[in-house]
Amino acid sequence: MNNEMEKAGVFGLGPPNDAFAQYFIGQSYLNPVATEGIGIFNVTFEPGCRNNWHIHHAAKGGGQILLCMSGRGWYQEWGKEARELHPGDAVVIPPEVKHWHGAAKDSWFAHLALEVPGENTSNEWCEAVDDEAYAKLK
């Protein structure tokens, strides 16, 4: 297996995710897989990279689905314990749930992010994940 596939999975690394860099700690990469119908994006995180807490708002429908492709990562909902993620894991994130996701500190991590269609959808970016809390994750 080549180095890029180990990092990003079969959909590839893509360019640096500069448009959303302000909402990430560390470097992420964004490779659109499909943009018509349902948005599907391969998001790759370097070791230690994670996005800020955020909420997918929707009046009806909406939310997000993560399909883990490679490496090891984390997903956490506000007020709950973090969940370790591995290739083949799926995470269904309902609308209005504050959460974050990203790589483990010692592993690249890639997931497909699927935007669930809905009415009046938007994304609210919140505070960064606390460095001390993240450092405690194994």
VOPAGU-2260 file (C-alpha; in pm, 1 decimal, decimal comma):
REM VOPAGU-2260
SITE   aa  ch    i         X         Y         Z
SITE  MET   A    0       0,0       0,0       0,0
SITE  ASN   A    1     142,1     339,5     -92,7
SITE  ASN   A    2     193,7     614,7     164,5
SITE  GLU   A    3     -94,8     834,9      42,6
SITE  MET   A    4    -344,0     546,2      56,3
SITE  GLU   A    5    -232,8     463,6     410,5
SITE  LYS   A    6    -299,2     825,8     508,6
SITE  ALA   A    7    -609,6     914,6     309,3
SITE  GLY   A    8    -769,0     588,1     198,8
SITE  VAL   A    9    -881,6     499,7    -152,3
SITE  PHE   A   10   -1025,9     846,4    -226,8
SITE  GLY   A   11    -692,1    1025,6    -196,2
SITE  LEU   A   12    -545,6    1307,4       5,2
SITE  GLY   A   13    -661,2    1612,0    -189,4
SITE  PRO   A   14    -527,0    1963,8    -137,2
SITE  PRO   A   15    -475,2    2128,7     203,0
SITE  ASN   A   16    -808,7    2228,9     354,5
SITE  ASP   A   17    -715,1    2598,4     359,8
SITE  ALA   A   18   -1071,8    2729,3     331,1
SITE  PHE   A   19   -1155,8    2578,4     671,2
SITE  ALA   A   20    -809,8    2596,5     833,8
SITE  GLN   A   21    -932,2    2847,4    1093,3
SITE  TYR   A   22   -1164,4    2575,8    1232,7
SITE  PHE   A   23    -891,7    2311,2    1271,1
SITE  ILE   A   24    -594,8    2254,4    1499,5
SITE  GLY   A   25    -326,8    2103,9    1274,2
SITE  GLN   A   26    -333,3    2032,7     901,6
SITE  SER   A   27    -628,7    1872,4     725,8
SITE  TYR   A   28    -685,7    1790,5     358,8
SITE  LEU   A   29   -1013,5    1797,7     165,1
SITE  ASN   A   30   -1088,5    1588,9    -142,8
SITE  PRO   A   31   -1444,6    1622,4    -279,5
SITE  VAL   A   32   -1579,5    1284,6    -391,2
SITE  ALA   A   33   -1929,8    1401,3    -495,8
SITE  THR   A   34   -2087,5    1745,2    -485,7
SITE  GLU   A   35   -2422,1    1677,1    -655,4
SITE  GLY   A   36   -2715,4    1528,5    -464,8
SITE  ILE   A   37   -2539,8    1438,8    -142,2
SITE  GLY   A   38   -2209,5    1610,1     -69,5
SITE  ILE   A   39   -1939,4    1352,4       2,3
SITE  PHE   A   40   -1593,7    1469,7     103,7
SITE  ASN   A   41   -1282,0    1274,9     194,8
SITE  VAL   A   42   -1130,0    1459,1     491,6
SITE  THR   A   43    -779,2    1358,8     599,5
SITE  PHE   A   44    -625,1    1471,5     928,0
SITE  GLU   A   45    -252,5    1464,5    1006,5
SITE  PRO   A   46    -163,9    1316,0    1348,1
SITE  GLY   A   47    -304,5    1537,8    1623,1
SITE  CYS   A   48    -530,2    1735,3    1386,6
SITE  ARG   A   49    -892,4    1786,7    1483,5
SITE  ASN   A   50   -1170,1    2024,9    1399,4
SITE  ASN   A   51   -1336,4    2264,0    1641,6
SITE  TRP   A   52   -1657,8    2182,5    1816,8
SITE  HIS   A   53   -1938,0    2246,2    1571,0
SITE  ILE   A   54   -2309,8    2199,7    1511,7
SITE  HIS   A   55   -2493,0    2106,1    1192,1
SITE  HIS   A   56   -2820,6    2298,6    1209,6
SITE  ALA   A   57   -3131,5    2207,7    1010,7
SITE  ALA   A   58   -3500,7    2292,8    1026,5
SITE  LYS   A   59   -3576,3    1943,1     894,7
SITE  GLY   A   60   -3348,1    1651,0     805,5
SITE  GLY   A   61   -2981,0    1740,3     794,3
SITE  GLY   A   62   -2687,5    1625,3    1003,0
SITE  GLN   A   63   -2377,4    1439,4     894,0
SITE  ILE   A   64   -2251,7    1083,2     851,2
SITE  LEU   A   65   -1884,7     990,0     888,0
SITE  LEU   A   66   -1748,9     673,1     727,3
SITE  CYS   A   67   -1400,0     600,3     859,2
SITE  MET   A   68   -1156,0     503,7     584,9
SITE  SER   A   69    -803,5     482,8     729,0
SITE  GLY   A   70    -597,1     542,3    1039,8
SITE  ARG   A   71    -726,6     604,3    1389,7
SITE  GLY   A   72    -934,5     895,4    1508,5
SITE  TRP   A   73   -1182,0    1031,3    1760,3
SITE  TYR   A   74   -1541,4    1152,8    1766,8
SITE  GLN   A   75   -1699,9    1324,6    2064,3
SITE  GLU   A   76   -2040,0    1473,0    2136,9
SITE  TRP   A   77   -2070,7    1755,5    2389,7
SITE  GLY   A   78   -2112,1    1612,6    2741,6
SITE  LYS   A   79   -2015,4    1256,8    2640,7
SITE  GLU   A   80   -1695,8    1051,8    2637,0
SITE  ALA   A   81   -1487,3    1049,5    2317,2
SITE  ARG   A   82   -1528,8     746,4    2091,7
SITE  GLU   A   83   -1224,2     593,3    1921,2
SITE  LEU   A   84   -1268,7     543,9    1545,8
SITE  HIS   A   85   -1115,4     287,8    1308,5
SITE  PRO   A   86   -1157,4     200,2     938,2
SITE  GLY   A   87   -1505,4      63,5     877,6
SITE  ASP   A   88   -1668,6     256,7    1163,4
SITE  ALA   A   89   -1967,4     477,4    1087,5
SITE  VAL   A   90   -2090,6     773,5    1291,6
SITE  VAL   A   91   -2438,6     917,7    1239,7
SITE  ILE   A   92   -2452,4    1274,5    1370,2
SITE  PRO   A   93   -2803,6    1412,7    1406,2
SITE  PRO   A   94   -2861,8    1783,0    1347,0
SITE  GLU   A   95   -2822,8    2015,9    1646,4
SITE  VAL   A   96   -2561,9    1793,9    1818,7
SITE  LYS   A   97   -2242,8    1976,3    1918,0
SITE  HIS   A   98   -1942,2    1756,8    1836,2
SITE  TRP   A   99   -1586,4    1733,8    1701,0
SITE  HIS   A  100   -1381,7    1472,6    1515,9
SITE  GLY   A  101   -1021,7    1425,9    1415,0
SITE  ALA   A  102    -708,3    1214,8    1425,0
SITE  ALA   A  103    -546,1    1043,9    1718,1
SITE  LYS   A  104    -225,2    1217,2    1822,8
SITE  ASP   A  105     -10,4     933,9    1679,9
SITE  SER   A  106    -200,4     845,7    1360,1
SITE  TRP   A  107    -318,4     990,5    1031,7
SITE  PHE   A  108    -696,6     959,3     998,2
SITE  ALA   A  109    -936,4     986,9     705,4
SITE  HIS   A  110   -1313,8     973,6     687,0
SITE  LEU   A  111   -1577,8    1036,8     426,7
SITE  ALA   A  112   -1809,2    1313,2     546,0
SITE  LEU   A  113   -2159,7    1288,3     400,4
SITE  GLU   A  114   -2386,0    1590,3     425,6
SITE  VAL   A  115   -2737,6    1466,7     500,8
SITE  PRO   A  116   -2985,5    1669,9     294,0
SITE  GLY   A  117   -3221,1    1890,4     489,7
SITE  GLU   A  118   -3408,4    2218,3     498,0
SITE  ASN   A  119   -3240,7    2544,4     604,3
SITE  THR   A  120   -2911,9    2370,7     682,4
SITE  SER   A  121   -2610,2    2556,0     815,8
SITE  ASN   A  122   -2294,3    2484,9    1009,1
SITE  GLU   A  123   -2198,3    2669,3    1328,9
SITE  TRP   A  124   -1830,2    2658,5    1424,1
SITE  CYS   A  125   -1762,4    2684,9    1796,4
SITE  GLU   A  126   -1456,7    2678,2    2023,3
SITE  ALA   A  127   -1146,1    2467,1    1968,9
SITE  VAL   A  128   -1116,9    2131,6    2144,9
SITE  ASP   A  129    -933,4    2183,0    2473,0
SITE  ASP   A  130    -566,0    2081,1    2436,5
SITE  GLU   A  131    -554,8    1928,3    2784,6
SITE  ALA   A  132    -866,7    1715,4    2729,1
SITE  TYR   A  133    -740,9    1603,1    2387,1
SITE  ALA   A  134    -397,5    1511,9    2529,9
SITE  LYS   A  135    -566,2    1269,6    2772,3
SITE  LEU   A  136    -709,4    1062,1    2485,2
SITE  LYS   A  137    -504,3     748,8    2425,6
